[in-house]
Amino acid sequence: MAKKYFIYVACGSAAATSNLVRSRLLDILEKEKINAAVEVTRISELANLVASRKPDLVIITAGSVTNTGLPSGLPVLSGLPLMTLFGVNEFTNKLKEALLKGGS
């Protein structure tokens, strides 16, 4: 059975932006046949949540995309392509690379 991945989508308020990105991300995951659970959170809560839940990937939709305060080696992607719909193919490639490299 294929691995089930866990992904956080984080933005400033865990409201509209991150839910839009989550919805579009779920469409990509389904199309690519990647089994993953996706949860939305606030950036301010991310470090504590990551410490306890250990996600396979974090997608940040606002501000600068860094892994500050997060474990080294945890892939962090910008959710901007899913908000603007520019660069979605490149995003999808980075998503697959991050998941396949990190967890098998």
HUBEL-V458142 format. One record per pair of residues at least 4 apart in sequence whose ideal C-beta (glycine too) atoms are under 7 Angstrom apart, sorted by the first residue. I is the first residue (numbers start at 1). J is the second residue. Records with the same first field share a line. If there is no record, write none. Layout:
# HUBEL-V458142
I = J, J
This chain:
# HUBEL-V458142
2 = 35
3 = 103, 104
4 = 35, 36, 37
5 = 34, 35, 36, 56, 57, 99, 103
6 = 36, 37, 53, 55, 56
7 = 36, 38, 55, 56, 57, 59
8 = 39, 41, 46, 49, 55, 58
9 = 18, 21, 22, 25, 38, 40, 59, 61, 79
10 = 18, 41, 42, 43, 46, 58, 60, 61
11 = 17, 18, 43, 61, 62
12 = 42, 43, 62
13 = 42
14 = 18, 40, 41, 42
15 = 19
16 = 20
17 = 21, 61, 62, 83
18 = 22, 40, 61
19 = 23, 40
20 = 24, 83
21 = 25, 59, 61, 79, 82, 83
22 = 26, 38, 40
23 = 27
24 = 28, 82
25 = 29, 38, 59, 82
26 = 30, 38
27 = 31
28 = 32, 92, 95
29 = 34, 36
32 = 92, 96
34 = 99
41 = 45, 46, 49
43 = 60, 62, 63
45 = 49
46 = 50, 58
47 = 51, 69, 70
48 = 52
49 = 53
50 = 54, 55, 58, 70, 71, 74
56 = 99, 102, 103
57 = 75, 77, 98, 99
58 = 70, 74, 76
59 = 77, 79
60 = 65, 76, 78, 79
61 = 79, 83
65 = 76, 78
66 = 76
67 = 74, 76
70 = 74, 76
75 = 98, 102
77 = 91, 94, 95, 98
79 = 83
80 = 84
81 = 86, 87, 88, 90, 91
82 = 88, 91
87 = 91
88 = 92
89 = 93
90 = 94
91 = 95
92 = 96
93 = 97
94 = 98
95 = 99
96 = 100
97 = 101
98 = 102
99 = 103
100 = 104
